[in-house]
């Protein structure tokens, strides 16, 4: 009898639970339908159209407003809420982006990004007006032509203000977080022509010294980078190169395909280089090396990086480090590891949208983490500034006597450490056969 009561009570509980679930499910579905109705594109588009019409016809200062300008502003505001790297590109912005990836555009040569709510210099492009003025990686742009940017300014709008016709002037005020000082620069815009790959003298000759250690600096990953690197490697190998310094300091990134193209020159065919993962699994990509194999046949490599190394530069760094193909030396990288796709739209506009994040071969995320070098060698702002000035023809000579004497004494300690490390590695490799023979 007791067990029968237990079964009946248990059965009653089940019936009550079923009724509650049914009622709850009905409430949930009705609520979900209500939410879906409120969040449907039709309802939202109707709201947008009503607001657009009201502003166009009723706003007190709206006589010069157009439906197009209002729509552009609305879309820019919407996309601007997503993340610092997504952006709606009007026809002028889209044209600028296309010219930048092709290697030539007008402006100051400052690669900028949003960081901690501020428009921050990722890297000044070599031999550009911003570079020659002494603007450094990490500087925050707080004013353009005397107008405050603040920490809520649109990145796209600031970029547009910095760009302009060649030989026109723009005044830029920066705040340097490391010293908390503010500096104002009156700069003249110029056509920025990018040589993606250069030698240690800022040329394309790629000499090789007695130590047989080659040096290649990649300034940016544009549509010619892997081809220019191939030319440099062929010149260095023809002179008997035994080790390589790959300098990615101040490299703000660029094209993903070019990062893969550079990486695969030092990897066996078929090796995983980088993967991207986004919201839609069908859009995930895995990139493998498709070259003819390691062009250096395992010869040692040191990759130099700093805070100005970002995006595609971090892909190459993370790949070669993960696979133990290179030693990474310098300072922690910027940490920009998200993928932006360009979606061309009507009216010569486009949408630059973050669709995925980069992952190194060991599945480490780059975005907002950066890459900490195997060997950390810090440099001060003054040391970095001196090196920038030395790369500019006549840069040191343009300084006053006191600063010139001080800057001339500053050495590239990161490069020196890289050379010392490779010399030791080459010496070790040279000694190994002798040790084996002695055994």
N, C-alpha and C positions, 0 to 999 in steps of 0.2 A: 504493500500500500504506500509505503514511504517513497519507494523508488518511482511509483506511478505519479505521485504528486510532483516529484522533482522533474519528471519528464514533461508533465503538463505545464508546470511553471516555466521551464526552459522554452517550451514551445510558445507560450504566451509572450515571452521576451522576444523571441524571433519574430512573431507576428507584429508586435509593437515596433521593433526595429525596422521591419519592412515598411510599415506604415509611415514611420518617421522619415525613412530614406525616400519614400515615394513623394511625400509632401516636400521634403527638403530639396529633392531633385527638381520638382516642379518650380519651387521658388527660385532655385539657382538658374534653371533654364530661362525663366522669365526675366530674371535679372541680367543674365548673359545676353539675351536678345535685346534688352533695353540698352546695355552697354554697347553692343555691336551696332545698334541703330544710331546711338549718339556718336560712335567712332567710325561710322561708315563714310566712305569717300564722298557719297552723294550729299549727306548732311553737311560735312565740312566744306565741300566746294560751294554749296549754296550759301553758307555763312560767309565764306571768303568773297563770293561774288557780291553779296549784299554790302559788306564793308567797303569793298573796292568801289562800288557804285556811289555809296554815300560820300566817301572821301572825294571822289572825282567831281561830284556835283554840288556838295554842300560845304566843303572845307573852305574857310575864309580866305586863305592864301593859295587856293588850288587852281588858279586860272592857267598856270603854266604846267600843271601836272598832266601827265599822259597815262593811259592805262598801261603802257609798256613800262614806263619808269616805276610806277607803283608796283607792278608785278615783279620787276627785277628786285626792287627793294624788299618786297615780301619774301621772295625766294631766298635772297641773301641772308635775311634775318632767320629764316627757318633752318637753312643749312648751317649757319653760324652757331646754332645751338647744339650741334652734334659733337664736334670735336675740333681742335685747332687746325686740322689738316684738310677737312672737307670744305669745299668752297663752290659757290655758283660763279661761273665765269661768264661775264658779259662778252660781247664781241671783242672789245679791246683786251680784256684779260686773257681770253682764249688765244688771241694772236700773240700776246707776250709769252704765254706758256709754250706755244709752238716754236717761237724763235729761240727761246732759252734752250730747249732740248736739241735744237739744231746747231747750237754753239755760238750764236751771235745775237745780242740785244742791246738796247740802250738803257743806261741807268748808272747806279753807283757801284755795282758789283758786290752787294751785300746779300747773302742768303740768310733769311730770317724765318723764325718760327715762333709760335706761342709757347712760352715756358713759364710756369708758375704765374700765369695771368699777365705776363708782359711780352711785348714784341721783342724778341731776343735774337741777337746776331749768332747764327750757327757758325758761320765762317765768312770772312771777307775773301772774295776771289782774288787770286794773285794778279798783281799789276793793275788793279782796278782803282778808281778814285777813292773808295772806302779803304782799300788796302793801303794805298800810299799815305792816306791821312793818319793811319795808326789806329783805326777802329779794330777792336779785338773780339775774338770769340767770347760770348757771354755778356757783352755789353747790351744794355737795355735801351731801346729807342723810346725816349719819353716825350720828345717834341719833334715836329717836322714843320719848318718855316714858322717857328714860334708858337704853333698850336699844340697844346698838350695831347698826347696819345692816350695816356692813362692805362689802366690795366683792364679796360673793357673795350679798347679800340679793336675794330675789325682788322685782322691781319691783311686781308685782301685790299682794304682801303689804304693801309699804310704802304703796302707794296706799290700801289698805284701812285701814291704821292711821291715815292722815291724815284719811280720811273719817269721818263720824260724825254724831250728832244735833246740830242747831243749838244753840248756846249751851253746848256741852260743851267742855272744855279739852283741849289736847294740847300737850306740850312738844317742840319740834323743835330739834335742834342741827345747825348747818351748819358746813362748813369752806369757806372762800373761797380758791380756788387762787391768785388774784392776789396775796393778802397772806399766805396760809397761816395766817390767824387763824381761831379757832373762836368762834361766837356761839350762844347759846341763847335761844330765843324761847318764851314762854308765850302760846299763841294760843287764841282762842275760835272754834270752828267756826261757820259761818254758811251760810245759804242763798245760793248764788252765782247771781245773776241776771245774765245776760250781755246787754248791749247790744252787738251785733256792730259797729255803725258809730257813731262819734261825731265831733263837731267839735273844734276846737282847745281849746275850753273844757270838754271832757268832756260836752257836751250834744248835742242833736240839732237845733240851730237853723241851723248852717252859714252863719255870716255871711261877707260878702265885703268886703274893704277896697278902698281906692282903687287899689291895684296890680292888682286883678282876679285875684289868685292865690288859688284855692280850696284848702282843706285838708280831707282826709278821713282819719280813722284807723280802720282795720279791726282790731278786737281779736282776732277769731277767725272761722273759717269754719264757721258753723253753718247750720241749715236756713233761716235768714232773711237771711243776709248779702247776697246779690245783690239781694234786694228792698229791703233797707235802703239799700244803696249807690245803687240807682236813685232812691230818694226824695231822697237827699242831692244827687245830680248834678242832678236836676231843679230843686231849690232854687237851687243855685249857678249853673246856666245861666240861670235866670230873672233873676238879678241881673247877668248879663253876664260870667261867668267867662271868662278868656282862657288860663289855665294851671292845672295841678292838681298838688298835692303829695299823694301817696298814701302814708300812713305805715303800714308793716307791721312796725315795730319791736316786739319783744315779742309778736308774733303766733305762737302755737305750731302753727297749722295748723287741721285739721279735715276737712271733707268735700271730696272731690275734685270732685264735681259743682259745688259752690259756687265752687271755685277757677276752674273753667272758666267759670262764669256771670259771675264778676267780670272775668276776662280778656277775654271776648268783647265787653264793653261798649266796649272801646277798639280793636277789630280789625274788619277787613272780614269779612263773612259767608263762611264756608268756609275761613278761615285755620286752619292747624294750631296748636293750643294746647299740647298735651302728648300724649305717648304712653306706654304702659306695656308692658313686656316681661317675661314670666315664663318659667317652665320649659316650660309647654305653649303652643306657638305659637297654638293655637286660642283661648287665653284672652287673647292680646294685644289691646290696645285703642288706638284712635287717636281723639282728641277734637278736633273742629273747632268753630270759632265758629259758633253758630246764631242769633245775634242779628240786629238790623236794620242792623248796620254800626257804624262808629266813632261813638259818640255825641258825641265832642268834636271831630270833623272835623279830626283831626290836630293839635289844640292840644297844646303841649308838656306833658310829664308828668315829674316826678321821683318815684321810688320810694325811700323811706327804709327801710333794713333794718339789723339788727344780729344778734348771736349768738342772740338770742331769736326770730328769724324762722325758722320751720321748716315743713317739710312743704308744706301747701297754700299757705302764704305764699311758699315758694320756687318753687312752680310758677308763680304769677303773676309773680314777679320774673324768673325765668328766661325765661318766654315774652316778656314785654314788652321785656326786654333783647335777647334773640336777634333779635327782629324790629325792633329799633331804634325801638320805639315809646315807650320811656322811658329816661331816664338813671337809673342806680341809684347811690345815694349812701349812705354810712354805713360799716358794718363787715361783715366776712364772716359769712354766715348759718350756721345750725346744721349743716346737712348731713343732714337726715332725709328721704330721698327714696325710701322704699320704700312699697309698697301693701299695706295689710292688708284682707283681706276678712273679714266676719263670717258665720260659718256657724252658724245656730241648730241646736241639738241637742235631744235629749230632756231632760225634767226641767227645762225652763226654763234650760238652760245654753247656752253658745255657745263656738265656737272662733274666736279672732281670729288669723288666720294670714297671715304675709307671703307674698304670691303673685307679686309683681312689683316692678319698680323704675320710677321716673319718668325720662323723658327729655325734655329741652327740645326745641323745634322743630329745633334744629341737632344733635340727638341727643347732647347732653352729659348725662352722668349726674350727678344731684344727690346721691345717697346717699353719705355719708361724704366728700364733697368740698365741699359747700356752694357758695355763689356769692360770688365776690369782686366788690365794687362797682366801677363805672366810676371813681368818685371815692371814695377811702377817706378818711373823716374819723373818727378814733378818739375815744373818750370814756373817761374813767377811771371806776372804780367809784363814786367820790364824785360825779362829774358825773351818772352815771346814777341814783344814789340821790337826788340833789337833784331831778331831773326827776320821779322817781316821787312824791316827797313833794309837789311842786307840783301834781300831778294830783289829789291827795286833798284834798277840802274840809277846810280847817283843818289840813292836814298840816304846813305850815311853821310855823303858829302854835303847834303842839304842841311844838316844839323849844325848848331853852333859848336864852337870848339870844345866846350865842356862836355856836352852830350855826345859829340862825335867820339871823343876819347873814351868815354865810359862805354858806349855801345860797341866800339871796336873790340873791347876786351871780352865782351860776352860771347861765349862759345855755345854751340849747339850740343848740350850735354847728352841729350837723348840720342842724337846721331852718333856721338862718340861712344856711348855705351853699346849701341848696336854694332858698331865696327869692332869694338873690343870683343864682344861676344862671338861674332862670326870668326874672328881671327883665332880665338880659342877653340871653336868647334872645328875649324879647318886643321888646326894643329893636332887636335885629338884624332881626327880621321886619318891624318897622315901617319900618326904613330901606331894606329891599330894593326896594320899588316906586320909591322916589325914585332909587335908584342905576340901576335899569333905565330909568327915564324919562330920566335924564341921558345915558345912552348913546345 
